[in-house]
Amino acid sequence: MTRKRKTAPGIHTPGDDELLFLPLGGTGEIGMNMNLYGHAGQWLMIDLGVAFGEHELPGIEMVMPDPDFIVERADRLAGLVLTHAHEDHIGAVSYIWPKLRCPVYATPFTAALLRRKFADDKATDVPDIIEVPLSGQFRVGPFEVELVTLTHSIPEPNAVILRSSCGTVLHTGDWKLDPDPLVGDDYDKQRLISLADENVQAMICDSTNAMVEGDSGSELDVRAALERELAGLKGRVAVACFASNVARLETVMRVAETHGRRVALVGRSMHRIIASAREAGYLQDMPPLIDVRDIDYLPREEVLLLCTGSQGEPRAALWRIANGDHPDVELQEGDSVVFPRG
Ligand SMILES: [Zn+2]
């Protein structure tokens, strides 16, 4: 373990009478969240994610925030709190944490997925993740931290209440208020309402498409639509899905069962997410999956392939199938590919 350099108090050290918010990434841009809160000589970090290069940055797969500011003051970093397990919130932990070496706090699903990511990458420099319960309260440096359960497109999204002697802020992380999330807890409406009486000084809030009017619909609506869609299909069916959307994976598995189809997972991240979800207590009574290498033993109309690559990501399962490049899966005339929305 490398020894941390002690930094002397300076102009960038938060004072006892200050409560500072310093986003190093993710504010005013999509992805790579890295937020710092400063008070009484110490910093607390919320989330440490990556962004994906996509079309604006051709040839670049992944982008990370510049952590130099806090790396130079790592001895003043009291801890890293992870709100949820999307890549834009945890994806940079394995790259940047070795330079920070602070305690890492996460709820069970996020902790399970992060441990699996480290294991899959065969990383040796790994933090001990401190697992905190949903609605948990704990202390990180000069901050009293409390989690509030929200809903989003992944299990266990948490808002973070930070209390300090200089006041209280609410850092929401990502959220979509869904009254019927299907997997995981409903959002903690009572706690959000009671927070209104606690003199919160600021809400730091971020939600993709927050500026678009209208409702984004519930997971329950998706289940009904998928039921209808699958009813008329013959042949193999491939359903494209973000691996991290455990509620959606569960929806597809349930609908497959009612239509007499066995589900095979296609894509490495599907396996990782489902194993992490089960470890954290979700998806406990699902119908058994079949190995993708065994699908040729079943009639085509009894197979449903749950595939990564819903946005056409190169090298994801659906991309490889479409290019005739997947070792285990081929589609032919009469088979169908379904892209559920939202
Ligand atoms: Zn998210």
Boltz pocket constraint, residues with backbone or C-beta under 6 A from the ligand:
constraints:
  - pocket:
      binder: B
      contacts: [[A, 84], [A, 86], [A, 152], [A, 174]]
      max_distance: 6.0
